[in-house]
């Protein structure tokens, strides 16, 4: 008998969640409170849309490009995901050489496990300021060679190391721009929780559920993996 289970690959979002430096800290403030004599509880939530585990759509870096709500449910379900373990330390990039000998033609989503997710608990400052990323060359290679890949995810706060804005622009634009040799623009999931999953796990399906927010480029999301 095949045992199948679900695992959440996204982090919960709270006022103490680490967010990319430069973003506003999440604020979750009780509004109506039973404690204070109100009839019910409600809270006011102020969160920048790239906080916590979130999915970047092309509109993040390209004006007028697709926003996350323009994707259908089918677009956000990946039936052939692969997890690739490429252990990276501070500020290192995933390069073409890390993926060159992988046959990726049967997959629709790559989750890169760099191992850096462990620092989110252990050393949050390191997690936010020394994160590894994916080189623009590796992104271009994937887009040119494997039009079947629709989404990249990483267990790091961003696909580009903190503080190098030129590289951040280059990596994101390479993922999002139209190009004759490229397939469809990619979706990017950042700040994934891959602590409890490895390339030994067979992931059958990934379901990404972004907050259904209108008029924003990208959104925080839940990521659920079906594992067999
Ligand atoms: Zn983002």
Boltz pocket constraint, residues with backbone or C-beta under 6 A from the ligand:
constraints:
  - pocket:
      binder: B
      contacts: [[A, 50], [A, 54], [A, 55], [A, 56], [A, 157], [A, 190], [A, 218]]
      max_distance: 6.0
